[in-house]
């Protein structure tokens, strides 16, 4: 099949491949954001305990005795609402 004009013979092939690739890319980004959101607390934005522990273990495994992992917990007593 020959199309008139400036459209080349590979235009249909490129277009047909671009549509699924775009969908897959959007899907992958959405999944990545969902996984990243599960690692953080929705109120504070800080890492949850599981994610923090996994990251600390990776740092210790990578750097060994050269790194110190510190966990700081801060809670303001006045920041809670009465129920």
N, CA, C and O atoms as a DFTB+ gen file, in Angstrom:
332 C
 N C O
     1  1       0.842      -1.179       0.000
     2  2       0.000       0.000       0.000
     3  2       0.884       1.237       0.000
     4  3       1.777       1.375       0.837
     5  1       0.637       2.112      -0.919
     6  2       1.425       3.334      -1.031
     7  2       0.541       4.524      -0.704
     8  3      -0.539       4.692      -1.270
     9  1       1.022       5.350       0.224
    10  2       0.272       6.534       0.628
    11  2       0.828       7.749      -0.091
    12  3       2.044       7.912      -0.188
    13  1      -0.048       8.601      -0.593
    14  2       0.443       9.800      -1.287
    15  2       0.949      10.844      -0.289
    16  3       0.529      10.859       0.868
    17  1       1.822      11.687      -0.730
    18  2       2.306      12.779       0.101
    19  2       3.653      12.476       0.724
    20  3       4.408      11.637       0.233
    21  1       3.944      13.171       1.814
    22  2       5.256      13.097       2.441
    23  2       5.354      11.985       3.475
    24  3       6.411      11.800       4.077
    25  1       4.294      11.256       3.689
    26  2       4.323      10.181       4.677
    27  2       5.109       9.006       4.112
    28  3       4.805       8.510       3.027
    29  1       6.108       8.569       4.842
    30  2       6.948       7.477       4.377
    31  2       6.317       6.124       4.650
    32  3       5.297       6.041       5.334
    33  1       6.903       5.077       4.129
    34  2       6.338       3.740       4.307
    35  2       6.423       3.228       5.744
    36  3       5.679       2.322       6.118
    37  1       7.310       3.791       6.546
    38  2       7.457       3.344       7.927
    39  2       6.602       4.143       8.908
    40  3       6.618       3.867      10.107
    41  1       5.858       5.130       8.413
    42  2       5.060       5.977       9.302
    43  2       3.989       5.170      10.025
    44  3       3.774       5.355      11.223
    45  1       3.317       4.277       9.305
    46  2       2.276       3.464       9.929
    47  2       2.879       2.524      10.968
    48  3       2.303       2.336      12.039
    49  1       4.012       1.942      10.668
    50  2       4.698       1.056      11.607
    51  2       5.121       1.803      12.865
    52  3       4.946       1.299      13.974
    53  1       5.669       2.987      12.703
    54  2       6.106       3.793      13.853
    55  2       4.910       4.198      14.699
    56  3       4.967       4.136      15.927
    57  1       3.823       4.613      14.049
    58  2       2.622       5.012      14.778
    59  2       2.014       3.837      15.518
    60  3       1.593       3.969      16.667
    61  1       1.968       2.678      14.856
    62  2       1.393       1.487      15.489
    63  2       2.227       1.037      16.684
    64  3       1.675       0.487      17.637
    65  1       3.513       1.250      16.661
    66  2       4.372       0.863      17.785
    67  2       4.348       1.914      18.891
    68  3       4.522       1.578      20.062
    69  1       4.137       3.174      18.537
    70  2       4.187       4.246      19.534
    71  2       3.002       4.216      20.484
    72  3       3.148       4.558      21.658
    73  1       1.835       3.815      20.004
    74  2       0.645       3.814      20.848
    75  2       0.782       2.832      22.019
    76  3       0.578       3.240      23.162
    77  1       1.120       1.548      21.782
    78  2       1.281       0.653      22.942
    79  2       2.458       1.038      23.844
    80  3       2.378       0.882      25.062
    81  1       3.537       1.533      23.259
    82  2       4.687       1.935      24.073
    83  2       4.331       3.090      24.994
    84  3       4.777       3.129      26.141
    85  1       3.541       4.019      24.509
    86  2       3.103       5.135      25.349
    87  2       2.229       4.631      26.485
    88  3       2.377       5.070      27.626
    89  1       1.319       3.712      26.182
    90  2       0.458       3.139      27.217
    91  2       1.255       2.405      28.271
    92  3       0.987       2.545      29.464
    93  1       2.228       1.626      27.844
    94  2       3.071       0.889      28.795
    95  2       3.881       1.842      29.663
    96  3       4.057       1.598      30.857
    97  1       4.371       2.919      29.073
    98  2       5.158       3.885      29.844
    99  2       4.291       4.572      30.900
   100  3       4.724       4.754      32.038
   101  1       3.080       4.950      30.529
   102  2       2.173       5.588      31.490
   103  2       1.831       4.613      32.610
   104  3       1.791       4.995      33.780
   105  1       1.586       3.358      32.255
   106  2       1.268       2.335      33.248
   107  2       2.444       2.119      34.206
   108  3       2.240       2.003      35.414
   109  1       3.656       2.065      33.684
   110  2       4.840       1.852      34.516
   111  2       5.042       3.019      35.484
   112  3       5.378       2.803      36.649
   113  1       4.845       4.238      35.019
   114  2       4.994       5.410      35.887
   115  2       3.943       5.391      36.985
   116  3       4.238       5.706      38.137
   117  1       2.711       5.020      36.629
   118  2       1.638       4.948      37.619
   119  2       1.947       3.911      38.692
   120  3       1.770       4.175      39.881
   121  1       2.407       2.738      38.280
   122  2       2.762       1.696      39.248
   123  2       3.920       2.131      40.134
   124  3       3.909       1.874      41.338
   125  1       4.921       2.788      39.552
   126  2       6.060       3.258      40.333
   127  2       5.611       4.254      41.404
   128  3       6.069       4.198      42.545
   129  1       4.710       5.165      41.026
   130  2       4.212       6.147      41.996
   131  2       3.411       5.480      43.107
   132  3       3.495       5.891      44.264
   133  1       2.626       4.443      42.762
   134  2       1.856       3.740      43.781
   135  2       2.772       3.009      44.752
   136  3       2.531       3.022      45.960
   137  1       3.811       2.376      44.242
   138  2       4.757       1.662      45.108
   139  2       5.507       2.649      45.995
   140  3       5.706       2.390      47.182
   141  1       5.924       3.777      45.427
   142  2       6.633       4.788      46.211
   143  2       5.724       5.384      47.284
   144  3       6.188       5.707      48.377
   145  1       4.438       5.533      46.982
   146  2       3.503       6.088      47.960
   147  2       3.288       5.145      49.127
   148  3       3.031       5.597      50.243
   149  1       3.386       3.844      48.895
   150  2       3.204       2.880      49.979
   151  2       4.373       2.881      50.944
   152  3       4.238       2.433      52.083
   153  1       5.508       3.374      50.508
   154  2       6.688       3.409      51.368
   155  2       6.690       4.625      52.291
   156  3       7.477       4.675      53.236
   157  1       5.829       5.600      52.036
   158  2       5.822       6.830      52.829
   159  2       4.513       6.985      53.585
   160  3       3.456       6.544      53.135
   161  1       4.610       7.616      54.735
   162  2       3.432       7.926      55.535
   163  2       2.666       9.057      54.856
   164  3       3.271      10.066      54.496
   165  1       1.348       8.919      54.668
   166  2       0.609       9.958      53.952
   167  2       0.522      11.295      54.693
   168  3       0.376      12.337      54.053
   169  1       0.608      11.287      56.009
   170  2       0.496      12.538      56.760
   171  2       1.815      13.292      56.839
   172  3       1.846      14.512      56.673
   173  1       2.900      12.576      57.091
   174  2       4.185      13.241      57.295
   175  2       5.069      13.234      56.058
   176  3       5.931      14.101      55.910
   177  1       4.869      12.271      55.172
   178  2       5.728      12.160      54.002
   179  2       7.050      11.474      54.289
   180  3       7.906      11.379      53.410
   181  1       7.224      10.992      55.522
   182  2       8.455      10.296      55.899
   183  2       8.337       8.815      55.558
   184  3       7.238       8.290      55.382
   185  1       9.485       8.155      55.467
   186  2       9.480       6.719      55.190
   187  2       8.819       5.959      56.334
   188  3       8.993       6.294      57.506
   189  1       8.059       4.931      55.972
   190  2       7.483       4.062      56.995
   191  2       8.568       3.148      57.538
   192  3       9.678       3.096      57.008
   193  1       8.233       2.432      58.598
   194  2       9.228       1.615      59.283
   195  2       9.854       0.573      58.358
   196  3      11.073       0.407      58.358
   197  1       9.039      -0.132      57.571
   198  2       9.572      -1.164      56.675
   199  2      10.517      -0.573      55.631
   200  3      11.595      -1.114      55.382
   201  1      10.104       0.541      55.023
   202  2      10.929       1.173      53.999
   203  2      12.215       1.730      54.606
   204  3      13.286       1.620      54.010
   205  1      12.104       2.329      55.796
   206  2      13.290       2.867      56.456
   207  2      14.271       1.751      56.801
   208  3      15.476       1.889      56.590
   209  1      13.750       0.643      57.334
   210  2      14.611      -0.479      57.702
   211  2      15.304      -1.059      56.470
   212  3      16.497      -1.360      56.514
   213  1      14.564      -1.217      55.374
   214  2      15.164      -1.748      54.142
   215  2      16.247      -0.815      53.618
   216  3      17.310      -1.265      53.193
   217  1      15.972       0.489      53.650
   218  2      16.972       1.437      53.169
   219  2      18.204       1.457      54.072
   220  3      19.330       1.547      53.583
   221  1      17.996       1.373      55.381
   222  2      19.130       1.352      56.304
   223  2      19.981       0.106      56.089
   224  3      21.210       0.174      56.126
   225  1      19.330      -1.025      55.867
   226  2      20.096      -2.260      55.604
   227  2      20.884      -2.176      54.319
   228  3      22.017      -2.652      54.257
   229  1      20.296      -1.572      53.273
   230  2      21.029      -1.405      52.010
   231  2      22.244      -0.513      52.205
   232  3      23.323      -0.802      51.686
   233  1      22.069       0.587      52.963
   234  2      23.198       1.482      53.226
   235  2      24.297       0.779      54.006
   236  3      25.479       0.919      53.692
   237  1      23.906       0.027      55.017
   238  2      24.904      -0.686      55.819
   239  2      25.606      -1.767      55.010
   240  3      26.809      -1.975      55.164
   241  1      24.860      -2.458      54.147
   242  2      25.474      -3.497      53.312
   243  2      26.429      -2.884      52.295
   244  3      27.470      -3.466      51.991
   245  1      26.085      -1.723      51.772
   246  2      26.914      -1.087      50.754
   247  2      28.161      -0.455      51.355
   248  3      29.248      -0.562      50.787
   249  1      28.010       0.208      52.505
   250  2      29.123       0.974      53.061
   251  2      29.740       0.353      54.309
   252  3      30.800       0.789      54.757
   253  1      29.103      -0.636      54.862
   254  2      29.662      -1.319      56.025
   255  2      29.829      -0.423      57.223
   256  3      28.882       0.230      57.659
   257  1      31.040      -0.389      57.761
   258  2      31.314       0.373      58.974
   259  2      31.543       1.868      58.713
   260  3      31.774       2.633      59.650
   261  1      31.480       2.279      57.445
   262  2      31.743       3.673      57.107
   263  2      30.528       4.578      57.304
   264  3      30.646       5.798      57.180
   265  1      29.376       4.010      57.605
   266  2      28.164       4.821      57.694
   267  2      27.433       4.529      58.998
   268  3      27.480       3.415      59.519
   269  1      26.762       5.543      59.511
   270  2      25.943       5.395      60.708
   271  2      24.514       5.768      60.350
   272  3      24.271       6.840      59.795
   273  1      23.579       4.902      60.660
   274  2      22.174       5.157      60.373
   275  2      21.514       5.637      61.652
   276  3      21.593       4.984      62.693
   277  1      20.860       6.789      61.558
   278  2      20.214       7.396      62.720
   279  2      18.730       7.531      62.425
   280  3      18.342       7.980      61.346
   281  1      17.908       7.144      63.378
   282  2      16.471       7.307      63.249
   283  2      16.025       8.313      64.295
   284  3      16.228       8.111      65.492
   285  1      15.423       9.387      63.840
   286  2      14.968      10.440      64.728
   287  2      13.445      10.402      64.770
   288  3      12.781      10.436      63.734
   289  1      12.910      10.333      65.970
   290  2      11.464      10.321      66.147
   291  2      11.086      11.578      66.906
   292  3      11.594      11.838      67.997
   293  1      10.205      12.341      66.327
   294  2       9.748      13.558      66.979
   295  2       8.234      13.608      66.994
   296  3       7.591      13.469      65.953
   297  1       7.669      13.806      68.160
   298  2       6.220      13.884      68.287
   299  2       5.892      15.110      69.132
   300  3       6.435      15.297      70.221
   301  1       5.008      15.925      68.617
   302  2       4.538      17.070      69.388
   303  2       3.243      16.672      70.067
   304  3       2.306      16.220      69.409
   305  1       3.185      16.832      71.349
   306  2       1.998      16.415      72.107
   307  2       0.791      17.275      71.767
   308  3      -0.337      16.787      71.835
   309  1       0.981      18.503      71.413
   310  2      -0.131      19.392      71.107
   311  2      -0.673      19.250      69.707
   312  3      -1.640      19.925      69.355
   313  1      -0.075      18.385      68.889
   314  2      -0.495      18.273      67.497
   315  2      -1.644      17.293      67.285
   316  3      -2.141      17.167      66.166
   317  1      -2.076      16.593      68.340
   318  2      -3.163      15.633      68.214
   319  2      -4.488      16.299      68.563
   320  3      -4.553      17.123      69.476
   321  1      -5.529      15.945      67.845
   322  2      -6.846      16.494      68.114
   323  2      -7.577      15.606      69.107
   324  3      -7.402      14.387      69.111
   325  1      -8.382      16.215      69.935
   326  2      -9.184      15.456      70.896
   327  2     -10.344      14.798      70.165
   328  3     -10.958      15.400      69.284
   329  1     -10.635      13.573      70.534
   330  2     -11.727      12.845      69.876
   331  2     -12.972      12.908      70.731
   332  3     -14.007      12.356      70.356
